[in-house]
Amino acid sequence: QVQLVESGGGLVQAGDSLRLSCVARADTFTNFRMGWFRQAAGKERELVATISVGGGNINYGDSVKGRFTISRDNTKNTVYLQMNSLEVEDTAVYLCAAVNYKRNGDRTRFEFYDYWGQGTQVTVSS
């Protein structure tokens, strides 16, 4: 079983930066691909970023590419999301997700992931 806990969300102005963290309680963190998804009010959950066990394979959602950076520190069982140049449209609940790295499928879809954190709210004002 995997437990994920996000932190770092908050209320910021457009153009500001935030760094989200997700700490995983797992017997073997390096068995898991990690991801960040977000869900804005009234909208579908969408990909933010996903990262492989070793960090060498990364995918970003089109709307965040070039502004957000995903990374992980396997010594700390933690995945990060650095968010720069935040826009009002980035306002959403940001959710951390995990899936066993051996699973095959579309890693950009939220349905691919088996474990989820509770989410952290990011609100960007103009």
Secondary structure per residue as TSV (DSSP state, phi and psi in degrees):
chain	resnum	aa	ss	phi	psi
A	1	Q	-	360.0	152.9
A	2	V	-	-130.3	132.2
A	3	Q	E	-115.7	131.8
A	4	L	E	-121.9	135.6
A	5	V	E	-131.6	117.1
A	6	E	E	-92.2	155.1
A	7	S	E	-155.1	165.6
A	8	G	-	108.0	-7.2
A	9	G	-	-70.4	168.5
A	10	G	E	172.1	-170.9
A	11	L	E	-103.9	123.0
A	12	V	E	-136.5	167.6
A	13	Q	E	-90.3	152.4
A	14	A	T	-53.5	136.6
A	15	G	T	94.2	-14.6
A	16	D	-	-78.3	176.2
A	17	S	-	-125.3	153.0
A	18	L	E	-142.3	152.8
A	19	R	E	-122.8	119.9
A	20	L	E	-92.8	147.9
A	21	S	E	-126.8	148.4
A	22	C	E	-135.3	116.2
A	23	V	E	-100.1	128.7
A	24	A	E	-104.9	131.3
A	25	R	E	-98.4	105.4
A	26	A	-	-150.2	147.0
A	27	D	S	-62.4	-38.8
A	28	T	-	-138.0	92.7
A	29	F	G	-60.3	-32.7
A	30	T	G	-75.7	5.0
A	31	N	G	-86.6	-2.7
A	32	F	E	-123.2	129.1
A	33	R	E	-74.3	141.7
A	34	M	E	-117.7	154.2
A	35	G	E	-148.6	160.1
A	36	W	E	-119.4	130.8
A	37	F	E	-126.1	161.5
A	38	R	E	-138.1	153.7
A	39	Q	E	-138.8	112.8
A	40	A	-	-86.4	157.4
A	41	A	T	-55.8	126.6
A	42	G	T	77.4	6.2
A	43	K	S	-122.5	165.0
A	44	E	-	-75.8	153.1
A	45	R	-	-65.6	133.7
A	46	E	E	-132.9	155.1
A	47	L	E	-64.9	134.0
A	48	V	E	-103.2	-57.6
A	49	A	E	-164.7	154.6
A	50	T	E	-141.9	149.9
A	51	I	E	-140.6	139.0
A	52	S	-	-75.1	173.2
A	53	V	T	-55.2	-47.0
A	54	G	T	-90.4	-2.7
A	55	G	S	86.5	2.9
A	56	G	-	-87.3	-11.8
A	57	N	-	-124.4	115.4
A	58	I	E	-132.0	139.8
A	59	N	E	-126.7	143.0
A	60	Y	E	-124.9	147.5
A	61	G	-	-67.5	147.7
A	62	D	T	-57.8	-35.2
A	63	S	T	-73.7	-14.2
A	64	V	T	-116.1	-10.2
A	65	K	T	-58.5	131.3
A	66	G	T	92.4	-15.4
A	67	R	T	-114.1	-34.6
A	68	F	E	-108.9	150.3
A	69	T	E	-134.9	126.4
A	70	I	E	-98.4	143.9
A	71	S	E	-151.8	167.5
A	72	R	E	-144.3	151.7
A	73	D	E	-124.3	101.3
A	74	N	T	-70.6	-18.8
A	75	T	T	-73.8	-18.6
A	76	K	T	-113.0	3.7
A	77	N	T	52.2	43.8
A	78	T	E	-133.6	139.4
A	79	V	E	-116.8	142.9
A	80	Y	E	-119.9	155.9
A	81	L	E	-134.3	107.4
A	82	Q	E	-87.7	121.7
A	83	M	E	-116.3	116.1
A	84	N	-	-115.1	161.0
A	85	S	S	50.1	48.8
A	86	L	-	-62.6	144.0
A	87	E	-	-120.5	158.2
A	88	V	G	-54.2	-36.5
A	89	E	G	-68.3	-10.6
A	90	D	G	-81.2	-7.0
A	91	T	-	-59.8	123.4
A	92	A	E	-177.5	168.6
A	93	V	E	-84.1	126.0
A	94	Y	E	-101.6	126.9
A	95	L	E	-118.7	135.1
A	96	C	E	-90.2	141.7
A	97	A	E	-138.4	154.7
A	98	A	E	-140.7	147.7
A	99	V	E	-147.9	146.3
A	100	N	E	-59.8	133.7
A	101	Y	T	-64.8	-18.8
A	102	K	T	-80.3	-11.7
A	103	R	-	-70.5	137.9
A	104	N	-	-99.5	145.4
A	105	G	S	152.7	-170.4
A	106	D	-	-87.6	104.6
A	107	R	T	-70.5	-9.2
A	108	T	T	-88.4	-5.5
A	109	R	S	-100.3	139.0
A	110	F	G	-65.2	-26.9
A	111	E	G	-64.3	-18.0
A	112	F	G	-70.0	-24.3
A	113	Y	-	-95.3	141.9
A	114	D	-	-99.6	-24.5
A	115	Y	E	-127.1	140.6
A	116	W	E	-137.8	143.9
A	117	G	-	-82.1	179.8
A	118	Q	-	-81.5	-16.9
A	119	G	-	96.8	153.8
A	120	T	E	-134.5	134.1
A	121	Q	E	-81.5	130.8
A	122	V	E	-117.7	122.9
A	123	T	E	-124.1	124.6
A	124	V	E	-114.9	123.1
A	125	S	E	-107.7	154.8
A	126	S	-	-90.5	360.0
